[in-house]
């Protein structure tokens, strides 16, 4: 047997190369530039509308990059079909160009057995929809990031994973129905432009697929002959489509079927038509105000997934582990069978906008809360580093820390040791709580403060 036609293969290679290059430019270059610009302007306290515009730009770039990836996926499948046609079986195909459809294999195995998304070299649309559905459960950006990492690291339980893939299958079925009808082009346009929801007044039910035809709520009036006229706006968010008004006439029961409009009726009809179109055009001018149902199947979850790039499983797991070590330390974690919820603890997870953290210290009975500014937290980390031998700057361990900016003499004192155990006292001019920390626990506390510093240095925080 001979290989597929060289001209066709060359065309496939050229298209694949273009999509791959464009994807890299969009995903690696433009997205990074927009993210950097947003972070810089946010740091300079630019207005929310500008930040929202940058978010929309980033979303649209992500959508275009995803479309490029889908194009590569299609070309791989197309090339694979050519190889199979020539070589009869997938096993005989030229594997330099042909890659089996891993998404189809996962689908056949069932939603409970899917390979984690990040382990696939090219996540399928089904994988990405399932991942996005898992992420979109939360609307809080930081929690969405954590859920993205959980998915990528394979730390999602079977029930949640199954539900996510069932959702993805339903979305794909709905999209296939739209793609076979007149709404296909408009669905693609909505996806490319990042429009996620219909206007709040859009009355279409979720199982309707004419998502491009936004029909406003009806308004009615009765003519002098007792005929009822219902006025509804028909608008589109796309250029070149003029708004229109839909009129439905319900004749009076004893009418003769002819619609008679007086001058007053015509004036009312004109005013009502103007009003409903004005309301509809408000949605056209301010699409961000749209809060209705998804503009196309899977819109919200797809957007949430695109906001969080798929991470390497090992990197996602490492980020989750780092986060789990930051924010607090329950000393009974080190004891076999210990109940960490009732023992002594240190919790510095609460953080104000200016970076100040509230350090809550409890001994199992009493608790105290101290405010640590960023400088305090850094000084505490450095001092503990000297205490446990992690710092090699030659400075001596001061034995205590007087917290900066406190009017009530707040302090942390670890200068006393009894039987090899450090007595660490946290107090102010009114209350104090004392914890006993072994050398191992002091090292662990210091390590967790180091993890916190690493997290605080990341751009997304």
Residue pairs with C-beta under 8 A, 6 or more apart in sequence:
1 86
1 87
1 88
2 86
3 9
3 86
3 94
4 79
4 82
4 83
4 85
4 86
8 82
9 79
9 82
9 97
12 75
12 78
12 79
12 82
12 97
13 97
15 71
15 75
16 72
16 75
16 76
16 79
19 68
19 69
19 71
19 72
19 75
20 68
20 72
22 68
23 65
23 68
23 69
23 72
26 61
26 62
26 64
26 65
26 68
27 61
27 62
27 65
27 309
30 61
31 58
31 61
31 62
31 65
34 54
34 57
34 58
34 61
35 58
35 459
37 54
38 51
38 54
38 55
38 58
39 459
41 50
41 51
41 54
42 51
52 288
56 194
58 307
59 194
59 303
59 306
59 307
60 192
60 193
60 194
62 306
62 307
63 191
63 192
63 194
63 306
64 192
66 128
66 306
67 191
67 192
69 122
70 125
72 122
73 122
73 124
73 125
76 97
76 98
76 99
76 122
77 101
79 97
79 98
80 90
80 93
80 97
80 98
80 99
80 100
80 101
83 90
83 93
83 94
83 97
83 98
84 90
84 93
84 98
87 93
87 94
90 98
90 100
99 121
99 122
101 124
102 115
102 120
102 121
102 122
102 124
103 120
103 123
103 124
103 125
103 126
103 127
104 124
106 113
106 114
106 115
106 124
106 126
106 127
107 126
107 169
111 130
111 161
111 162
111 164
111 165
111 166
111 169
112 158
112 161
112 162
114 127
114 130
114 161
114 165
116 151
116 152
116 153
116 154
116 156
116 313
117 123
117 127
117 128
117 130
117 131
117 151
117 152
117 310
118 151
118 152
118 153
118 154
118 310
118 311
118 312
118 313
118 316
119 154
119 313
120 127
123 131
123 310
125 172
126 165
126 168
126 169
126 172
127 168
128 302
128 305
128 310
129 167
129 168
129 171
129 172
129 298
129 301
129 302
129 305
130 161
130 164
130 165
130 167
130 168
131 148
131 151
131 152
131 164
131 305
131 310
132 298
132 301
132 302
132 303
132 304
132 305
132 306
133 163
133 164
133 167
133 168
133 298
133 301
134 147
134 150
134 151
134 156
134 160
134 161
134 164
135 144
135 147
135 148
135 151
135 301
135 304
135 305
135 307
135 308
136 144
136 300
136 301
136 303
136 304
136 305
137 147
138 144
138 147
141 307
141 460
142 460
142 461
144 304
144 307
144 308
145 308
145 460
146 320
146 323
148 305
148 308
148 311
148 316
149 311
149 316
149 317
149 319
149 320
150 156
150 316
150 320
151 316
152 310
152 311
152 312
152 313
152 316
153 311
153 313
153 316
153 317
153 320
154 313
154 317
155 317
155 320
156 164
167 301
168 298
170 297
171 297
171 298
171 301
174 209
174 297
174 298
175 187
175 296
175 297
175 298
177 209
178 184
178 187
178 209
178 211
178 296
178 297
179 187
181 209
182 210
183 209
183 210
183 211
183 212
186 211
186 212
186 238
187 211
187 212
187 296
189 238
190 211
190 212
190 295
190 296
190 299
191 296
191 299
191 302
194 303
195 237
195 287
195 290
195 295
195 299
196 290
196 294
196 295
196 299
196 300
196 303
197 290
197 291
197 292
197 293
197 294
197 295
197 299
197 300
198 204
198 211
198 214
198 290
198 292
198 293
198 294
198 295
199 214
199 216
199 280
199 283
199 289
199 290
199 292
200 289
200 290
200 291
200 292
201 216
201 217
201 279
201 283
201 292
202 214
202 215
202 216
202 292
202 293
203 215
203 217
204 210
204 211
204 213
204 215
204 293
206 293
211 295
211 296
212 236
212 238
213 234
213 236
214 234
214 235
214 236
214 237
214 280
214 283
215 232
215 233
215 234
215 246
216 232
216 233
216 234
216 235
216 276
216 279
216 280
217 232
218 230
218 231
218 232
218 248
219 230
219 231
219 232
219 272
219 275
219 276
220 228
220 229
220 230
220 231
221 228
221 229
221 231
221 268
221 269
221 272
222 228
222 229
223 229
223 259
223 260
223 261
223 262
223 265
224 260
224 262
224 264
224 265
225 252
225 255
225 260
226 252
226 255
227 249
227 250
227 251
227 252
227 255
227 259
227 260
228 249
228 250
228 252
229 247
229 248
229 249
229 250
229 269
230 247
230 248
230 249
230 250
231 245
231 246
231 247
231 269
231 272
231 273
231 276
232 245
232 246
232 248
232 276
233 243
233 244
233 245
233 246
233 276
233 277
233 279
233 280
234 243
234 244
234 245
234 246
235 243
235 244
235 277
235 280
235 281
235 283
235 284
236 243
237 283
237 284
237 287
243 277
243 280
243 281
243 284
245 273
245 276
245 277
247 269
249 259
251 257
251 259
261 269
282 289
283 289
283 290
294 300
311 319
322 451
322 454
322 455
323 451
323 455
325 447
325 448
325 451
326 349
326 448
326 451
326 452
326 454
326 455
327 347
327 348
327 349
327 448
327 452
328 345
328 346
328 347
328 348
328 349
328 448
329 345
329 346
329 347
329 441
329 444
329 445
329 448
330 340
330 341
330 343
330 344
330 345
331 340
331 343
331 344
331 345
331 346
331 435
331 437
331 441
332 338
332 339
332 340
332 342
332 343
332 344
333 340
334 440
334 441
334 444
335 343
342 364
343 364
344 362
344 363
344 364
344 435
344 436
345 360
345 361
345 362
346 359
346 360
346 361
346 435
346 445
347 359
347 360
347 361
347 362
348 357
348 358
348 359
348 360
348 372
348 377
348 452
349 357
350 357
350 358
350 360
351 357
351 358
352 358
354 373
355 373
355 374
355 456
356 371
356 372
356 373
356 374
357 371
357 372
357 377
358 369
358 370
358 371
358 372
359 369
359 370
359 371
359 372
359 426
360 367
360 368
360 369
361 367
361 368
361 369
361 370
361 426
361 433
361 435
362 368
362 433
363 433
363 434
363 435
366 431
366 433
367 433
368 426
368 427
368 428
368 431
368 432
368 433
370 403
370 406
370 410
370 412
370 426
370 428
371 403
371 405
371 406
371 410
372 380
372 403
373 403
373 404
373 405
374 456
375 404
376 401
376 403
376 404
376 405
377 449
377 452
377 453
378 453
379 401
380 401
380 412
380 449
381 446
381 449
381 450
381 453
382 391
383 397
383 398
383 401
384 390
384 442
384 445
384 446
384 449
385 391
385 446
386 393
386 395
386 396
386 397
387 397
387 414
387 442
387 446
388 439
388 442
388 443
388 446
390 443
390 446
399 413
399 414
399 415
400 411
400 412
400 413
400 414
400 415
401 411
401 412
401 413
402 409
402 410
402 411
403 410
403 411
403 412
406 428
408 428
408 429
408 430
409 428
409 429
410 427
410 428
411 425
411 426
411 427
411 428
412 424
412 425
412 426
413 424
413 425
413 427
414 422
414 423
414 424
414 425
414 437
414 442
416 422
416 423
416 425
417 423
418 436
420 438
420 439
421 436
421 437
421 438
422 436
422 437
422 438
422 439
422 442
423 434
423 435
423 436
424 434
424 435
424 436
424 437
425 432
425 433
425 434
426 432
426 433
426 434
426 435
427 433
437 445
455 461
